[in-house]
Amino acid sequence: MSFDQLLYIAPIVIVITFVVLVAREFACWYFKVNQRIQIQEEVLEELKAMRALQQQLLTKVNGTESSSQDKVNHEEVETNVQPSVNKQNGRGALQEGNASSDLIPMFATRE
């Protein structure tokens, strides 16, 4: 490959690369990919916080530490909470108020 050919091909490669990067950025903006990733990261953080709260509640009720790998034995844990129903749309919904105090009865153990 001669120097003249390289001077001809290099700008073409640079322009094509630039066009591809601009088109990718436009596609990400148009399909809201960046927003979706941000929302998924926020949901993941909230799920981690909920998991930590669940472990704290289990620790308070059972009096023992349990690792995140342990699964709750459904025969030992009794769920006494009935799901609340939103009267407007008939679907289950969270009631407004102190959510942590509402969850405590869920983890009562049998004696």
C-alpha positions as CSV (number, residue, x, y, z in Angstrom):
1,M,0.0,0.0,0.0
2,S,1.5,3.3,-1.0
3,F,1.4,6.6,0.9
4,D,-1.0,8.1,-1.7
5,Q,-3.5,5.2,-1.1
6,L,-3.2,5.7,2.7
7,L,-3.9,9.4,2.4
8,Y,-7.0,8.5,0.3
9,I,-8.3,5.7,2.6
10,A,-7.6,7.3,6.1
11,P,-10.1,10.2,5.8
12,I,-12.8,7.8,4.5
13,V,-12.3,5.5,7.5
14,I,-12.3,8.5,9.9
15,V,-15.6,9.9,8.3
16,I,-17.3,6.4,8.4
17,T,-16.3,6.0,12.1
18,F,-17.6,9.5,12.9
19,V,-20.9,8.8,11.1
20,V,-21.3,5.4,12.9
21,L,-20.7,7.0,16.3
22,V,-23.2,9.8,15.6
23,A,-25.8,7.3,14.3
24,R,-25.3,5.2,17.4
25,E,-25.8,8.2,19.7
26,F,-28.9,9.2,17.8
27,A,-30.3,5.7,18.0
28,C,-29.6,5.6,21.8
29,W,-31.4,8.9,22.2
30,Y,-34.3,8.0,20.0
31,F,-35.0,4.6,21.7
32,K,-34.2,6.1,25.2
33,V,-31.6,3.4,25.8
34,N,-29.6,5.6,28.2
35,Q,-32.8,6.4,30.2
36,R,-33.7,2.7,30.4
37,I,-30.3,1.8,31.7
38,Q,-30.5,4.6,34.3
39,I,-33.9,3.5,35.4
40,Q,-32.8,-0.2,35.7
41,E,-29.9,0.8,37.8
42,E,-32.2,2.8,40.1
43,V,-34.5,-0.2,40.4
44,L,-31.6,-2.5,41.2
45,E,-30.5,-0.2,44.0
46,E,-34.0,-0.1,45.4
47,L,-34.2,-3.9,45.3
48,K,-30.9,-4.2,47.1
49,A,-32.3,-1.8,49.8
50,M,-35.4,-3.9,50.1
51,R,-33.4,-7.1,50.4
52,A,-31.3,-5.5,53.2
53,L,-34.5,-4.4,55.0
54,Q,-35.9,-7.9,54.6
55,Q,-32.8,-9.4,56.1
56,Q,-33.0,-6.9,59.0
57,L,-36.6,-7.8,59.7
58,L,-35.9,-11.5,59.5
59,T,-33.0,-11.0,62.0
60,K,-35.2,-9.1,64.4
61,V,-38.0,-11.7,64.2
62,N,-35.9,-14.8,64.3
63,G,-33.1,-13.5,66.5
64,T,-30.4,-15.0,64.2
65,E,-28.3,-13.7,61.4
66,S,-29.0,-15.3,58.0
67,S,-26.8,-14.9,55.0
68,S,-28.1,-13.6,51.7
69,Q,-27.7,-17.1,50.2
70,D,-30.1,-18.7,52.7
71,K,-33.6,-19.2,51.5
72,V,-36.6,-18.8,53.9
73,N,-38.3,-22.2,54.5
74,H,-41.9,-21.5,53.8
75,E,-43.0,-24.2,56.3
76,E,-41.3,-22.4,59.1
77,V,-42.4,-18.8,58.2
78,E,-46.1,-18.0,58.4
79,T,-47.4,-15.1,56.4
80,N,-50.3,-13.4,58.2
81,V,-50.7,-10.4,55.9
82,Q,-53.6,-10.3,53.5
83,P,-52.9,-8.3,50.3
84,S,-54.6,-5.0,50.2
85,V,-56.9,-4.3,47.2
86,N,-57.2,-0.9,45.7
87,K,-60.9,-0.2,45.4
88,Q,-60.6,2.0,42.3
89,N,-58.9,-0.6,40.0
90,G,-59.3,-3.8,42.0
91,R,-55.5,-4.6,41.9
92,G,-53.2,-5.1,44.8
93,A,-51.6,-1.9,46.0
94,L,-49.4,-0.7,48.7
95,Q,-51.2,1.4,51.3
96,E,-49.7,4.8,52.2
97,G,-48.0,5.0,55.6
98,N,-45.1,3.4,57.4
99,A,-44.2,0.4,55.2
100,S,-41.7,-1.1,57.6
101,S,-44.3,-1.5,60.4
102,D,-46.7,-3.1,57.9
103,L,-44.2,-5.8,56.9
104,I,-43.3,-7.0,60.4
105,P,-46.3,-9.3,60.8
106,M,-45.3,-11.2,57.6
107,F,-42.3,-12.8,59.3
108,A,-43.9,-14.3,62.4
109,T,-42.6,-17.8,63.2
110,R,-44.5,-20.8,64.5
111,E,-43.6,-22.0,67.9
